Amino acid sequence: MAKRGGGFGGGMPGNMQNLMKQAQKMQRQMEENQKALEEKEFSSQVGGGAVRFAMNGKREVTALEIDPEAVDPEDVETLQEMLISAISDVLKQVDEAQASSMGSLAGGFGGMGGFGGGLF
């Protein structure tokens, strides 16, 4: 009897197995990247160092330092603006680090024709 070629008996199972291996590898890389990101500290100083704010990649506040000279009861608004600026800057840093981390992993799908390229 002639050997069957093509169809599901052809090369498909091997390709699916390779795809699954790549997906598992990417999952491990994502978990490693997420753990590293969560442990990283992001910080910002404003007002010439009068206010320093820091948080980790889990968005947990790790530091908030205010120079006593920055506390002026007659000008609370300036202190509030410095706090908002420092916090916003740190949140932006965390967001950019997360996007960069995910973007580098998404590039790994390029060799597979994109998300699902050639599968459907």
C-alpha positions in Angstrom: 0.0 0.0 0.0 1.3 3.5 -0.8 2.5 5.8 2.0 0.1 8.7 2.6 1.6 12.1 2.2 0.2 15.5 3.1 -2.9 16.1 5.2 -2.6 15.7 9.0 -0.4 12.7 8.6 2.3 14.8 6.8 4.2 17.5 8.6 1.4 19.1 10.8 2.1 17.3 14.1 5.7 18.2 14.1 4.9 21.9 13.4 2.3 21.9 16.2 4.8 20.3 18.6 7.4 23.0 17.7 4.7 25.7 18.1 3.8 24.3 21.6 7.5 24.3 22.6 7.9 27.9 21.5 4.8 28.9 23.4 6.0 27.2 26.5 9.4 28.8 26.2 7.7 32.2 25.8 5.5 31.6 28.8 8.6 30.9 31.0 10.3 34.0 29.6 7.2 36.1 30.4 7.1 34.8 34.0 10.8 35.5 34.4 10.5 39.0 33.0 7.4 39.7 35.2 9.3 38.6 38.3 12.3 40.8 37.4 10.0 43.7 36.7 8.2 43.3 40.0 11.5 43.4 41.9 12.9 46.4 40.1 12.6 49.8 41.8 11.5 52.9 39.9 12.1 56.4 41.3 11.8 60.1 40.6 13.1 63.2 42.2 11.5 66.6 41.7 12.0 70.1 43.0 15.8 69.7 43.0 15.5 66.6 45.2 12.9 68.2 47.6 10.6 65.2 46.8 11.6 61.7 46.1 9.1 58.9 45.3 9.8 55.3 44.5 7.8 52.1 43.8 8.5 48.6 42.6 7.1 46.9 39.5 4.2 45.6 41.5 3.2 49.3 41.9 3.9 49.1 45.7 5.2 52.4 47.1 8.7 51.7 48.5 9.8 55.3 49.4 8.4 58.8 49.8 10.8 61.4 51.0 10.0 65.1 51.5 12.7 67.6 52.4 11.4 69.5 55.4 12.3 72.7 53.7 9.8 71.9 51.0 7.0 72.0 53.5 5.7 75.5 53.5 2.3 75.9 55.2 1.7 79.0 53.1 2.4 77.1 49.8 0.9 73.6 50.1 0.0 73.7 46.4 3.7 73.6 45.3 4.3 70.5 47.4 1.2 68.9 46.0 2.3 69.6 42.5 5.8 68.1 43.2 4.2 64.9 44.6 1.9 64.6 41.6 4.8 65.1 39.2 7.1 62.5 41.0 4.3 59.9 41.2 3.2 60.4 37.6 6.8 60.1 36.4 7.3 56.8 38.3 4.1 55.3 37.0 5.1 56.2 33.5 8.4 54.5 34.0 6.7 51.3 35.3 4.3 51.4 32.3 7.1 51.8 29.8 9.1 49.0 31.4 6.1 46.7 31.2 5.4 47.6 27.6 9.0 47.1 26.7 9.1 43.7 28.4 6.0 42.5 26.6 7.1 44.0 23.3 10.3 42.1 23.3 8.4 38.8 23.9 5.8 39.5 21.2 8.7 39.8 18.8 9.3 36.1 19.4 6.1 35.3 17.5 7.6 36.9 14.4 9.3 33.6 13.4 6.0 31.8 13.6 4.2 34.2 11.2 2.5 36.3 13.9 -0.1 35.2 16.4 -1.6 32.2 14.6 -0.1 33.0 11.2 -0.4 29.9 8.9 -2.6 28.0 11.4 -5.9 29.2 10.1 
